[in-house]
Amino acid sequence: MRRMLPLLVWLSCLLLAWGTSTQAQTAAAREDAGVLVFGRVSDDPKAHYDQLKPMLDYVIPKMASVGIRSGRILMAKDLQQMSSYLRRGRVDWINETGGNAAVLESRNVARSFLITERDGVTRYHSLFFVRRDSPIQRLEDLAGHSVAFQSPYSTSAYYLPAAQLLEEGQKLELLLSPMDKPATDRVGYVFARTELNITTWVHKQLVDAGVLSNLDWVNPQRVPPAFAQDFKIIGRTEDVPRALMMARTGMDPKVQAKLHEVLMAASHDPDAGEALRRFMGTARFIPIGAEDKRALERLAKGVQRVRLEVE
C-alpha cells in the first residue's frame, strides 16, 4: 500500500492539472466566441492594418445580436500561414483575390460569400502584351520565348494567364532570370514583383512578353505612356471576380449570416463611407451571381492545373 501512495498522489496531480487545463481551454474558447478576427496576407502589416481597422470598427458594433463583442486583426506572412490560421479558427474572415480564394477553397479552409467592388469594378481580366516590333503576334507564338508575371500569388498576373497558356497547349518553364532562355517548345517565365517592372522589362527587351490586368493596363503609373505607345496586346483571359469576401469553414452560420447582412448594407449607410473608402477604395459588396460562380469554378480548375503542372 505504501508503494501505491506515490502513484496515487501522481495520478491525483495529473487529473487536477488536466482538469485545470480543460477549464482554461473552455474559458478561452468561450472568450474567443465573442471575438471576430479579420485577417489578411500581408507584406506590409502597418499599411494594411490601417486599411482593415476602420472596416472592423464599423462591423463589430453591428454584430452584437449574434454574440460578437469585440474584433481583432491578424496578419499572415503568406497564404500557407493564412490557411493554418483559418483551419485553426484563429481568423474568421478575409478579403482575397479570385486566385487566392480558389486556393483557400481547394484546401477547404474558407468559402467565398460576397464580391468586393472597388473603384466601380467587380471583375477584371489579364492582357498579354509585347513590343510592337516583336514578331510575336498571338499566344501560340510564345513557345521558345519569355514572359514576365508579377508574383506567385497574383490572380491577373500569374494564375489566370498561366492557366490560359496551359489551356492552349503551351508548356511553362521557370527561368533563372530575365536573361535566361527557355527550351524552344516551352514558354519561359519569371516573376518581376511589380507591374512597373513587367512593363520595363518588356520595353527594354529583357523579356519577350508581359502580363497585366486590364485595370493596370490603363494605369500610367504602371504602364507609362512612353512605354504604352510601343506595346501591342496579343491575347486576353476571361473575366473573373476581382476580390472576394471569405469566411472560414466552420464559422457559426448565425455569425456569417449577420456579417453578410452588415456588409451588404454598408454601401447604403452614411456611417460606412470612410471605412469603405479606406478599405482599398471599396464601393460596395455584392452577391456572387451564377456567372461569377462559373467563372470562379473555371478559375479554381485553372489554379489547380497551374499548381500541379507548373509549380
C-alpha positions in Angstrom: 0.0 0.0 0.0 2.8 2.4 0.9 4.3 1.8 -2.6 1.0 2.7 -4.1 0.8 6.1 -2.4 3.3 7.9 -4.6 1.5 6.6 -7.7 -1.9 7.7 -6.3 -0.5 11.2 -5.5 0.9 11.5 -9.0 -2.4 10.4 -10.6 -4.3 12.9 -8.5 -1.9 15.7 -9.5 -2.2 14.7 -13.2 -6.0 14.7 -13.0 -6.0 18.1 -11.3 -3.7 19.5 -13.9 -5.8 18.1 -16.7 -9.0 19.5 -15.2 -7.4 22.9 -14.7 -6.1 22.9 -18.3 -9.5 21.8 -19.7 -11.3 24.6 -17.7 -8.8 27.1 -19.1 -9.3 25.9 -22.6 -13.1 26.1 -22.2 -12.9 29.6 -20.8 -10.6 30.7 -23.6 -12.9 29.2 -26.2 -15.9 30.9 -24.6 -13.9 34.2 -24.7 -12.9 33.8 -28.3 -16.5 33.0 -29.3 -17.3 36.7 -28.8 -14.3 37.9 -30.9 -14.4 38.3 -34.7 -11.0 38.2 -36.3 -10.3 39.9 -39.6 -7.3 38.6 -41.4 -5.0 39.5 -44.3 -2.0 38.1 -46.1 0.4 41.0 -45.9 3.9 42.1 -46.7 3.2 45.5 -45.2 1.3 45.0 -41.9 1.3 48.6 -40.9 -0.3 49.9 -44.1 -2.7 47.0 -44.3 -3.7 47.4 -40.7 -4.8 51.0 -41.5 -6.9 49.6 -44.3 -8.6 46.9 -42.2 -9.1 48.7 -38.9 -11.9 51.2 -40.0 -13.9 48.3 -41.6 -13.5 46.2 -38.5 -14.6 49.1 -36.2 -17.6 49.6 -38.4 -18.7 46.0 -38.5 -18.2 44.9 -34.8 -20.9 47.1 -33.1 -23.5 45.7 -35.6 -22.7 42.1 -34.7 -23.8 42.3 -31.0 -27.1 40.4 -31.7 -25.1 37.3 -32.6 -22.8 37.5 -29.6 -19.8 39.4 -31.0 -18.4 41.8 -28.5 -15.0 42.7 -30.0 -12.7 42.3 -33.0 -9.1 41.7 -33.8 -6.8 41.9 -36.9 -4.4 39.1 -37.6 -1.8 39.3 -40.4 -0.3 36.2 -42.2 3.0 36.4 -44.0 1.8 34.2 -46.8 -1.1 32.0 -48.0 0.2 29.0 -46.2 0.2 30.7 -42.9 -3.3 32.1 -43.6 -4.5 28.6 -44.4 -3.3 27.5 -41.0 -5.0 30.4 -39.2 -8.3 29.6 -40.9 -8.1 25.9 -40.2 -7.3 26.5 -36.5 -10.1 29.1 -36.2 -7.7 32.0 -35.5 -9.1 34.0 -38.4 -12.8 34.3 -39.2 -13.0 36.4 -42.4 -10.7 37.8 -45.1 -10.7 39.6 -48.4 -8.8 37.8 -51.2 -8.3 37.8 -54.9 -10.0 35.2 -57.1 -6.9 33.1 -57.5 -6.0 33.0 -53.8 -9.7 32.4 -52.9 -9.6 29.3 -55.2 -6.5 28.0 -53.4 -8.1 28.5 -50.0 -11.4 26.9 -51.1 -9.4 23.9 -52.5 -7.9 23.5 -49.1 -11.4 23.6 -47.5 -10.4 26.3 -45.1 -12.7 29.1 -46.3 -15.6 29.9 -48.6 -16.4 33.0 -50.6 -19.7 34.7 -49.8 -19.5 38.2 -51.4 -17.8 40.1 -54.2 -15.9 43.3 -53.4 -16.5 46.2 -55.8 -13.5 48.6 -55.9 -13.4 51.8 -58.0 -16.6 50.8 -59.7 -15.1 47.4 -60.9 -16.2 43.9 -59.8 -14.5 41.9 -62.5 -11.2 42.0 -64.4 -9.1 40.0 -66.9 -5.5 39.6 -67.9 -3.8 41.1 -71.0 -0.7 39.6 -72.8 1.4 42.2 -74.5 4.7 42.5 -76.4 6.6 45.3 -78.1 5.1 46.5 -81.4 8.3 45.5 -83.3 8.1 41.9 -81.8 7.5 39.0 -84.3 5.1 37.5 -81.7 1.5 38.0 -83.0 -0.5 35.6 -80.8 -0.3 33.4 -77.8 0.8 30.4 -79.9 3.9 32.2 -80.9 5.2 32.4 -77.3 6.8 29.0 -77.4 10.6 29.5 -77.1 10.1 33.0 -75.6 9.9 34.5 -72.2 7.0 36.2 -70.3 7.1 38.2 -67.1 4.5 37.5 -64.4 4.1 39.6 -61.3 4.2 37.1 -58.3 3.2 33.5 -57.4 0.1 34.8 -55.7 -1.2 37.2 -58.4 -4.5 36.2 -60.0 -4.4 38.5 -63.0 -0.6 38.4 -63.5 0.1 34.7 -62.8 -2.8 32.3 -62.2 -5.1 33.5 -64.9 -2.5 33.9 -67.7 -0.6 30.7 -66.8 -3.8 28.7 -66.8 -4.7 30.2 -70.2 -1.4 29.2 -71.7 -1.8 25.6 -70.4 -5.3 25.5 -71.8 -4.0 26.4 -75.2 -1.4 23.6 -75.1 1.7 25.5 -74.0 4.2 24.1 -71.6 5.7 26.5 -69.0 9.3 26.6 -67.7 10.6 28.7 -64.8 13.6 30.8 -65.8 16.5 31.7 -63.5 16.4 35.4 -64.5 15.1 37.6 -67.3 18.3 36.9 -69.2 17.6 33.1 -69.2 16.1 31.5 -72.2 13.6 28.6 -72.3 13.6 25.5 -74.4 12.2 26.0 -77.9 9.0 24.1 -77.1 8.3 25.9 -73.8 7.2 29.3 -72.6 9.7 30.6 -70.1 8.5 32.7 -67.2 10.0 34.9 -64.5 8.4 36.9 -61.6 9.0 40.7 -61.9 7.4 41.5 -58.5 5.8 44.8 -59.6 3.7 45.9 -62.6 6.1 48.6 -63.5 9.0 46.1 -63.6 6.9 44.0 -66.0 6.4 46.8 -68.4 10.0 48.0 -68.1 11.4 44.5 -68.8 9.3 44.2 -71.9 10.1 47.7 -73.1 13.9 47.1 -72.6 13.6 43.7 -74.2 14.8 41.8 -71.2 11.7 39.5 -71.7 9.6 39.0 -74.8 6.2 39.4 -73.3 4.4 40.6 -70.1 1.0 40.2 -68.5 -1.1 42.8 -66.6 -4.7 43.1 -65.6 -6.8 45.4 -67.8 -7.0 47.8 -64.9 -3.2 48.1 -64.6 -3.0 48.4 -68.4 -4.7 51.9 -68.2 -2.8 53.0 -65.1 0.0 55.4 -66.2 2.0 54.6 -63.1 2.2 51.0 -64.1 2.3 51.5 -67.9 4.0 54.8 -68.6 2.6 56.5 -71.7 6.1 56.5 -73.2 6.1 52.7 -72.9 2.4 52.1 -73.9 2.9 53.5 -77.4 5.5 50.8 -78.1 3.3 47.9 -76.9 0.6 45.7 -78.6 -1.8 43.3 -77.0 -1.7 39.7 -78.3 -4.2 37.9 -76.1 -6.5 38.1 -73.1 -8.2 35.8 -70.5 -11.8 35.6 -69.4 -13.2 37.9 -66.7 -13.2 36.8 -63.1 -14.3 38.5 -59.9 -11.7 40.9 -58.8 -11.9 40.3 -55.0 -14.0 38.2 -52.7 -15.0 38.2 -49.0 -14.4 34.8 -47.5 -15.5 33.2 -44.2 -13.6 30.4 -42.6 -15.0 26.9 -42.9 -16.9 26.0 -39.8 -17.8 29.6 -38.9 -21.1 29.9 -36.9 -23.8 30.2 -39.5 -25.6 32.9 -37.5 -22.4 35.0 -37.3 -21.7 34.5 -41.0 -25.3 35.4 -42.0 -25.1 38.6 -39.9 -21.7 39.5 -41.3 -23.2 39.1 -44.8 -26.1 41.3 -43.9 -23.9 44.0 -42.4 -21.5 44.2 -45.4 -24.3 44.1 -47.9 -26.0 47.1 -46.2 -22.8 49.1 -45.8 -23.0 50.9 -49.1 -26.3 52.4 -48.1 -25.1 53.5 -44.6 -23.5 57.0 -44.5 -21.6 55.9 -41.4 -19.7 53.3 -43.5 -18.4 55.8 -46.1 -15.0 56.3 -44.6 -14.5 52.7 -43.7 -15.3 51.6 -47.3 -13.1 54.2 -48.8 -10.1 53.2 -46.7 -10.8 49.6 -47.4 -8.9 49.7 -50.7 -11.4 52.0 -52.3 -14.3 49.7 -51.9 -17.7 50.9 -53.1 -19.9 48.1 -52.0 -20.2 44.3 -51.6 -22.5 42.3 -53.9 -23.8 38.8 -54.1 -21.9 36.1 -56.1 -24.0 35.6 -59.2 -24.4 32.4 -61.3 -21.9 33.6 -64.0 -19.4 34.6 -61.3 -19.7 31.1 -59.7 -19.0 29.5 -63.1 -16.0 31.8 -63.7 -14.7 31.0 -60.2 -15.1 27.3 -60.8 -13.1 27.6 -64.0 -10.5 29.7 -62.3 -10.2 27.1 -59.5 -9.6 24.3 -62.1 -7.0 26.5 -63.8 -5.3 27.3 -60.5 -5.2 23.5 -59.6 -3.7 22.8 -63.0 -1.0 25.5 -62.6 -0.1 24.2 -59.2 0.2 20.6 -60.5 1.8 21.2 -63.9 3.9 24.3 -63.3 4.9 24.7 -59.7 
